[in-house]
């Protein structure tokens, strides 16, 4: 039999999964009636962006609930793994980007040609998550410092 704390944790996880399935089904339904992946129309762009923001807020609420159920040892382990795992992942990603930008893929696979226009788009798309991760870290750290 589950104790009260475990029962609460499983209720939160079940509600989180059910809500995520509702978001997934809604997006699938919306995408089924869209004109195509490469024909952007403002209503579709606005709707999908709003759905993404709503899903991110939804996941943050449940991440906070789950975080509050952790004990100090688990919280410390999570923070350690997020920090160092993120740092090593970032170093690997930037190394991979440099390898691709300077033609390493063409050396490994000669059939793939190096195109500067495509490389610019790839680099911009690749750097967006890294830049936003850095901005998120800076904002979070600044808010944490102000609270102390």
C-alpha positions as CSV (number, residue, x, y, z in Angstrom):
1,X,0.0,0.0,0.0
2,X,1.3,3.5,-0.9
3,X,1.8,6.0,1.8
4,X,0.3,9.5,1.6
5,X,3.4,11.1,0.1
6,X,3.9,8.4,-2.6
7,X,0.2,8.6,-3.5
8,X,0.4,12.3,-3.9
9,X,3.5,12.0,-6.1
10,X,1.7,9.5,-8.4
11,X,-1.4,11.6,-8.6
12,X,0.8,14.6,-9.8
13,X,2.5,12.4,-12.3
14,X,-0.7,10.9,-13.6
15,X,-2.3,14.4,-13.9
16,X,0.9,15.6,-15.7
17,X,0.8,12.7,-18.2
18,X,-3.0,13.1,-18.8
19,X,-2.5,16.8,-19.5
20,X,0.4,16.2,-21.8
21,X,-1.7,13.6,-23.8
22,X,-4.4,16.2,-24.1
23,X,-1.9,18.8,-25.5
24,X,-0.4,16.1,-27.8
25,X,-3.9,15.2,-29.2
26,X,-4.8,18.9,-29.7
27,X,-1.6,19.6,-31.6
28,X,-2.1,16.5,-33.7
29,X,-5.6,17.6,-34.5
30,X,-4.5,21.1,-35.4
31,X,-1.7,19.9,-37.5
32,X,-4.0,17.5,-39.4
33,X,-6.0,20.5,-40.6
34,X,-3.0,22.8,-41.4
35,X,-2.2,23.5,-45.0
36,X,1.4,22.1,-44.8
37,X,4.6,22.3,-42.8
38,X,6.2,25.0,-45.0
39,X,3.3,27.3,-45.7
40,X,3.2,29.5,-42.6
41,X,0.0,31.4,-41.9
42,X,-0.3,33.8,-39.0
43,X,-3.2,32.1,-37.3
44,X,-1.4,28.7,-37.3
45,X,1.9,30.3,-36.2
46,X,0.1,32.2,-33.4
47,X,-1.9,29.1,-32.3
48,X,1.1,26.7,-32.2
49,X,3.2,29.3,-30.4
50,X,0.5,29.8,-27.8
51,X,0.1,26.0,-27.4
52,X,3.9,25.7,-26.9
53,X,3.8,28.4,-24.3
54,X,0.9,26.8,-22.5
55,X,2.6,23.4,-22.5
56,X,5.8,24.9,-21.1
57,X,3.9,26.6,-18.3
58,X,2.0,23.4,-17.6
59,X,5.2,21.4,-17.4
60,X,6.8,24.0,-15.1
61,X,3.9,23.8,-12.7
62,X,4.3,20.1,-12.4
63,X,8.1,20.2,-12.3
64,X,7.7,22.5,-9.2
65,X,5.3,20.0,-7.6
66,X,7.7,17.2,-8.2
67,X,10.7,19.2,-7.0
68,X,8.9,20.0,-3.7
69,X,8.4,16.3,-3.0
70,X,12.2,15.5,-3.2
71,X,14.3,15.4,-0.1
72,X,17.6,17.4,0.2
73,X,19.8,14.5,-1.0
74,X,17.8,14.0,-4.2
75,X,17.6,17.8,-4.8
76,X,21.4,18.1,-4.4
77,X,22.0,15.2,-6.8
78,X,19.6,16.7,-9.4
79,X,21.3,20.1,-9.2
80,X,24.7,18.5,-9.5
81,X,23.7,16.5,-12.5
82,X,21.9,19.4,-14.2
83,X,24.8,21.7,-13.7
84,X,27.7,19.4,-14.7
85,X,25.7,17.3,-17.2
86,X,24.6,20.6,-18.9
87,X,28.1,21.9,-18.9
88,X,29.6,18.7,-20.5
89,X,26.6,18.6,-22.9
90,X,27.3,22.2,-23.9
91,X,31.0,21.5,-24.5
92,X,30.2,18.5,-26.6
93,X,27.5,20.4,-28.6
94,X,29.9,23.3,-29.3
95,X,32.6,20.9,-30.3
96,X,30.2,19.1,-32.7
97,X,29.1,22.4,-34.2
98,X,32.7,23.4,-34.8
99,X,33.4,20.0,-36.4
100,X,30.4,20.4,-38.8
101,X,31.1,24.1,-39.6
102,X,34.7,23.4,-40.7
103,X,33.7,20.6,-43.0
104,X,34.3,17.6,-40.8
105,X,31.1,15.9,-42.1
106,X,32.4,16.2,-45.7
107,X,35.6,14.5,-44.7
108,X,33.8,11.6,-43.1
109,X,31.1,11.4,-45.8
110,X,32.4,12.7,-49.2
111,X,29.0,12.5,-50.8
112,X,27.7,15.3,-48.5
113,X,28.8,18.7,-49.9
114,X,29.5,21.8,-47.9
115,X,27.1,24.6,-48.5
116,X,27.6,28.0,-46.8
117,X,24.0,29.0,-46.9
118,X,22.8,25.7,-45.4
119,X,25.6,25.9,-42.8
120,X,24.4,29.4,-41.7
121,X,20.9,28.1,-41.1
122,X,22.2,25.0,-39.3
123,X,24.4,27.2,-37.1
124,X,21.6,29.6,-36.2
125,X,19.3,26.7,-35.4
126,X,22.0,24.9,-33.4
127,X,22.9,28.0,-31.4
128,X,19.4,29.0,-30.4
129,X,19.0,26.4,-27.6
130,X,22.5,27.2,-26.4
131,X,21.8,30.9,-26.2
132,X,18.4,30.5,-24.6
133,X,19.9,28.1,-22.0
134,X,22.5,30.7,-21.2
135,X,19.9,33.4,-20.8
136,X,17.7,31.1,-18.7
137,X,20.7,30.4,-16.4
138,X,21.5,34.1,-16.1
139,X,17.9,35.1,-15.3
140,X,17.6,32.3,-12.8
141,X,20.9,33.1,-11.1
142,X,20.1,36.8,-10.9
143,X,16.7,36.1,-9.3
144,X,18.2,33.7,-6.9
145,X,20.9,36.2,-5.9
146,X,18.3,38.9,-5.3
147,X,16.2,36.6,-3.2
148,X,19.2,35.9,-0.9
